Amino acid sequence: MVDMEDTNKQAESFLELLVGREGERHAVIMQDFPDPDAISCAFAYRLIASERGIDTDLIYGGRVSHQENIAMINLLNIEIFEWGQEPITSGKYDGAIFVDNQGTTVNLVDRLDAAGVPSLAVVDHHAKQDRLKPLFQDIRVVGACASIFADYISKGALELKSSKPEHRRLATALMHGIISETGSMISALPLDFTAAALLQPFIDNELLMEILHQQRSHRVMEIIRMALENRVIREGYCFSGIGYLRSSDRDAIPQAADFLLTEATVHTAVVYGMVTHAHGGESINGSLRTTEVALGPDSFLKDSLGKMENGTFYGGGKSTAGGFAIPLGFLSGQDDTELSHIKWKAFDEKIRKKFFNKIGVDEDKDEE
Ligand SMILES: [Mn+2]
């Protein structure tokens, strides 16, 4: 835990980093599948930097597909863009800022390296990783990364004014980031509450309501149905493999895990599926949600699934949530129906087996 003196120092060092950078252009990097927390942090950096004459592009290497996230971007008019497959031209950016990630969930890192873009800052709240060597880093145990940016704002990064529509949009975005990342403040820590109190006078309640009350799409409902049908529950753990899905539906996986977690006997839900990517590759993507404080999603996923040959873990997480991605490599690609079925079956069983080994339960022993 970071004490008060340290957080003052962090905010100070963050602001020092921006001194003398007028005229620079920074790439603000979100994880490949940006969530409200990441989007609001990127937006905060844009406004803070722009006060200091620094231009920014808010970019990500994957996709925004959750309808609530699309609504957030549209309603709050936040300009973020998907980078696609192209390389990054050297000289385009004077530096990269990583928000709500440490480069491990970002496929743009190699291209930033190739373009010689220096990593200026990492601001995050996930367990510490060593992928990047930034000039400045602020990694805190806090519910939402947005709360760290609210902390910077309270310490002089930006003077919020209700008269400025842009500031109201920012406060609303950060508040949405905090609310969605902390399960409506349930897993919020003191700094998150401080941040929410600071932002509250500036938020646009109507817009916030509109963002929060997006309805689920038909596809998401279907994926939740499959997750329900295929679920196996043992000793409070619920596992569900949902088969094949398009990469544009990938965000339905955490939503299904959220849904399975609402069952009375369940404290931990894991949902995974075979995601077919636009470029033909395949991977198993999964999400974990838990209400069990002692579980530790990060180590739970690392212990259960292990790591790849290059030493990277298949998954990781934070206090109540985690995710994993297992690339299929040679086994990737469209096959005939039977082979596709066999492929999924093999992965489904292997993954379930690894989780059952981890929790020390015999899957075949029925609970009912
Ligand atoms: Mn976050």
Boltz pocket constraint, residues with backbone or C-beta under 6 A from the ligand:
constraints:
  - pocket:
      binder: B
      contacts: [[A, 37], [A, 38], [A, 100], [A, 125], [A, 143], [A, 144], [A, 145], [A, 181]]
      max_distance: 6.0
